[in-house]
Amino acid sequence: MGIPTKPAAYSTWETGNSIPNAVQFLAMCKILGITDIFNQFIGGHNPDDPMAELNEEGQTMALNYIDLLKGSEKNQASLETALRLAAYFKVHVDDIFHLDTEENQS
């Protein structure tokens, strides 16, 4: 579908006679791989970015924690699915994970 833009518009942007609208601007940023628009065009740290005041180590730790939370959600969904299947097939959870069975006790 794309963003409707006339070829003449590029020339007016380049000469400073006009500027792109917000949709065109954000589309161009995406195409160019610009993800921190605030820092790129205004400069400095984005005051609304919770990671802006963290050093590199702090940012790495925060990103690792986010990954851990995402993994936790996936694991929780897997566990819930396993429990639903166990209930459907009338299997005990202990049997699925081989907990407290005679084989494990000996």
N, C-alpha and C positions, 0 to 999 in steps of 0.2 A: 504494500500500500504506500508506504513512504510518507514523507513530510512535504506538503505542497509548497514548492519554492520555484520562482521564476529565475532563469539563468541570469537575468539582469540584476537580480538582488545581490548576487555575490559581488559584483563590481561595486555596488553602492556600499556594501559592508566594508570592502577593502579600502575604499577611498574615505570612509568615515562619514559618508553622507546619510547613512541610516544604520540601524542595528537590527539584528535578527530578533524575532519575537521569542518568548520564553520556550516554546515548544521546539523551535528551530535551534535555539541555543543549546538546549539540553540534548537534543539529538546529535548535534555536532560534537558535544563533549563526549557522548557515548561512543561515537565513531572514532574519536581521537584517543579514547582510553583515559580520559580525564575523570577521575572518580572523586577527587577532593576539590570541588569547584570553588568553595570558599577560599581555600589556601591558594589555589592557582590564580584566581582573578582578583581577590581582595587583599590577600597576603596575611600572614600571621596565622594563629590558631583559631579554628572555629570554636566560639565559646559554647556552642551546643554539643560539641563532640566530647563525650565522656572520656575518651582516650587522649585528648589533646594535651593534657598536662602530665601524662605518664611518660617516663623515659622509655627507651627501647626495651629494656628488660620487663618493665611493667606492662607494656603493650603486648609483648610475647606471652607473658603470664595470663593476661586477660583473654587473649585469643585462644590459648590452650584451655582455659576454663570454659570458654564458649563451646569449643569442640567437645569437651567433656560433657557439657550439658546436652548437646545435640546427640551424642552417643548414648547418654542416659535415656533420652526420649525414645531412641530406636530400640534400646535394650528393654525398656519397659513395654513397648508395643510387642516385642517378640515374646516376652514373658506372658503378657495377657493373651496373646494368640495361642501359646502352648497350653495355658490353663483352660481356655475355651475348648480346644481340641481334646484335652484330657477329659473335660466334663462331657463332651459330646460322645466320646468313645467309652465313657465310664471307666477311665483309667485313673488310678491314684497318682498323685504327684510324686510320691515316694517311689513308685514303680518307674516313672519316667526318668528320674534322676538317680535311680538305684540307691535310694537312701533307706537305711534301716532294714535291709533285706538280709536273709539268712546268709547269702553269699558274702556280703560285706562284713558281717559280724564274725565270721570264722577266720 
